[in-house]
């Protein structure tokens, strides 16, 4: 019975991941197609948005909340350190870019 629960958890997780990917693809394509005059002739945007919402709804109805809670509790510390590290790297890159622009500013001469 343990094996079935693990397999079911993987399938539910895959539903959630696939739903997010399809939904994000639909949002990106919506942004690209919104600039076209002809529009979306094959309803690609609507199909991807509807499929993404359906898969995410199925994920949440099949127990996605419990999987999210367990995963969030396990990885909270790791994500916290990751966010801290990437934030420090982003600030360092901003400071470096500011220094380079200030150093090579032609109007300062």
Helices and strands as residue ranges (DSSP letters): H 2-33, H 44-59, I 60-64, H 65-103, G 106-108
